[in-house]
Amino acid sequence: MPEIIVYAAEGRSAEQKKSLMKDLTDAMVKNFGVPAEVVTVQIVEAPKANKAKGGIPFSER
């Protein structure tokens, strides 16, 4: 029962997240040889003020 966890700053649309989850599921099916029904994908979103890159919060980018 493979599980994929994606950490990201908030701001993607529901459609973008759905598409990503489908693509990740398809990749797991193809490469691990498991049925799609057993693949779990979770997107963990952080508020942009709580995530930084290079010391600059995403909310300031």
C-alpha positions in Angstrom: 0.0 0.0 0.0 2.3 2.8 -1.2 1.7 6.4 0.0 3.1 9.5 -1.6 3.2 12.8 0.5 3.8 16.1 -1.3 4.7 19.2 0.7 3.9 22.5 -0.9 3.1 26.1 -0.3 -0.6 26.9 -0.6 -2.0 28.4 -3.7 -2.6 25.7 -6.3 -6.1 25.2 -7.6 -8.2 22.1 -6.9 -7.8 21.1 -10.5 -4.0 21.4 -10.4 -3.9 19.2 -7.2 -6.2 16.6 -8.7 -4.1 16.4 -11.8 -0.9 16.0 -9.8 -2.5 13.3 -7.7 -3.6 11.4 -10.8 -0.1 11.7 -12.4 1.6 10.5 -9.3 -0.8 7.6 -9.0 -0.2 6.6 -12.6 3.6 6.7 -12.0 3.3 4.5 -9.0 1.1 2.0 -10.9 3.6 1.9 -13.8 6.8 1.7 -11.8 5.7 -0.3 -8.8 3.2 -2.5 -10.5 0.4 -2.0 -8.0 -3.2 -1.3 -8.7 -4.3 2.4 -8.5 -6.8 1.5 -5.8 -4.0 0.9 -3.2 -2.1 4.2 -3.9 -2.6 7.0 -1.5 -1.5 10.6 -2.4 -1.6 13.3 0.2 -0.8 17.0 -0.4 0.2 18.9 2.7 0.0 22.6 2.2 1.6 25.3 4.3 0.5 28.9 4.4 2.9 31.0 2.4 3.8 33.0 5.5 5.0 29.8 7.1 7.3 28.6 4.4 10.5 30.2 3.2 13.2 29.6 0.6 16.6 31.3 0.9 15.3 33.0 4.1 12.5 34.8 2.2 8.9 33.8 3.0 6.9 32.7 0.1 4.4 35.4 1.0 7.0 38.0 0.1 7.9 36.5 -3.2 
